[in-house]
Each structure stands twice: as structure tokens, then as C-alpha cells.
Amino acid sequence: MSPRLSDQPLILRTRAWDDYALVDSGDGRKLERYGQALVVRPEPQCLWSAARPELWDRADAVFDPTDDDEAGNWRFSRPQPEATELCWGGARFNARFTNFRHLAFFPEQAANWEWLDAAVRARPAPRILNLFGYTGVASLVCAAAGAEVTHVDASKKAVAYAKENAALSGIDNVRWIVEDARKFVQREVRRGNRYDGIILDPPKYGRGPDGQVWRLFEDTPELVSLCAELLSDQAAFLLVNAYAARISGMALAHLLADRLTGRGGVIDWGELGLVEDSPRAAEIGLSFFGRWSDL
């Protein structure tokens, strides 16, 4: 018995919600609304022209990249708060202007949050592991849906922000771990611990708290193997997401199929994207996913 691999990709589209919208895009940039603030960020995939150029001059914040594609500085046309409280479902969290062009969460992940919320509600109080959990929105979505969540990230700062978000959400059923994800999973395997669902969202490159080096292509296969060992007999899902130009949803799907031999269920794969909140509804593909489920 092996999982059935979907023969067609899925495009998971995130559309505007009350606290977020992709307002316009084009000319290598995107114009977004976070709460009430209009924000401009670089986006090389926006090869087309902006549809509503008159809106861009109203931006409250513009990110100017340096030589590093991710790093840079913000320019503000008017003072902005250090943190802006936003909401998605049962999760409340702060948007922040970071030095790496994002705002302390990834809005396109709302498509995955919706899927996770449904997966958790389909099982009574499942145990969920969120690796590379960052500021914790996925953890809070799962916890709000009734899961017992273990959140792991190597960054003390990210976990501190995640705890703040949990306090905003009134959520206390999350265990917070500051540790290298691979080291934590290796220890959990030795201890015989099991989880009913695992979220794996590794960076392209990173370092653990003790200097451990993470490289997406070299290290993800081993970590997925270890995660497969952590799945309980009643496990509902294993979701892998990746932001890297050279990765694909198809590659992630075949990795899952290889590591989950012996289980039933289905493996979906594809791309996550943002849909412009405009009549033309332009779409930006931003990350790739593979997900096994037995729901």
C-alpha cells in the first residue's frame, strides 16, 4: 500500500480578506494592504505592467532592496507603528516591517491555513508539530481549531514574536521550542514520540542556535524521512512547503511518495499564489508545496 500521487498540480490561491489584500502588481513590484497600510515590496515575478499606477504614490511604506535580494531598508511616507495587529480565522498576529522585505508572516500561506484548519477539525484533539514555525500563524490556526501544537524554530526572536501572537489570540495550547529543527526531530524519533500531523516549511538556507547549517536541497530529504517516522498510525497529514526558485511541487510530491511507502492516502502538490484584488485578478506564484493526507 502506497499513497496515491495526484497526476495534476493544484494552484492554491489566496484572495483578499479583511486585514490583507494584494491591491495591484507589476513592473517587478507588488502593492499590498496590511490592515490600513499600503505597502510596496519588490517581486521579480511581476513581469506585467501595473493596472492602477495612481495608487502607488499613496503607499505608506516602500521596501528598497540592497545588493542582497532579500535584505534592504524601508522608506516611510508617514510614521508607522512597530506592530500592526491582524487577524485570520481564530489567529491574531502582528505584522512588522522586517529587514528582509516581508512583514513577519507570509499572506499567501492563508491557502494552507484554510486546509490545516479543516484537517485539524476533522480529528479530535490531534497532536501537531510545526517545524521552522517562524512567528507561529500556522501553529495558532491549528491550536484555534483544537490541536495540541508543538512549535519549533531556531530563532529566539521569531519564537518570542510567536508567543506574542499567541497572547493576542488568547491561545495557550502551544508548546514553544527554540531549537534546530533537525536536532529536535532526531531526539523525538529516539524518544518514540508521535504526531498526527506535521508542518514542514524550511528556508532555502539557515543556521541553528548552535551554528548548525541548513541547506534546502541537501537536508530536506533526510528531514522528511525523520518526519515520516514521527507520524502516528492515525496520522492525518504531512505538509511540506518551500520557497526556492529551483524547487517544484512535483519534486516535493515525489519525495513524500518515496518516504511514505506503506501508507495509504493521497499526495497533492502544486503552487501557492496571491490573487490581485482587482478586475484583472493577476496572480503571483510564490511557493511550492507537497502534502500527504489520510483524511
Secondary structure as UniProt FT lines:
FT   STRAND          4..5
FT   STRAND          10..14
FT   TURN            18..19
FT   STRAND          20..26
FT   TURN            27..28
FT   STRAND          29..34
FT   TURN            35..36
FT   STRAND          37..42
FT   TURN            44..45
FT   HELIX           53..58
FT   STRAND          61..65
FT   STRAND          72..76
FT   STRAND          84..88
FT   TURN            89..90
FT   STRAND          91..95
FT   TURN            99..100
FT   HELIX           107..109
FT   HELIX           110..121
FT   STRAND          127..131
FT   TURN            134..135
FT   HELIX           137..144
FT   TURN            145..146
FT   STRAND          148..153
FT   HELIX           156..169
FT   STRAND          174..178
FT   HELIX           181..191
FT   STRAND          197..200
FT   STRAND          205..207
FT   TURN            209..210
FT   STRAND          213..215
FT   HELIX           216..230
FT   TURN            233..234
FT   STRAND          237..242
FT   TURN            245..246
FT   HELIX           249..259
FT   TURN            260..262
FT   STRAND          266..276
FT   TURN            279..280
FT   STRAND          283..293
//
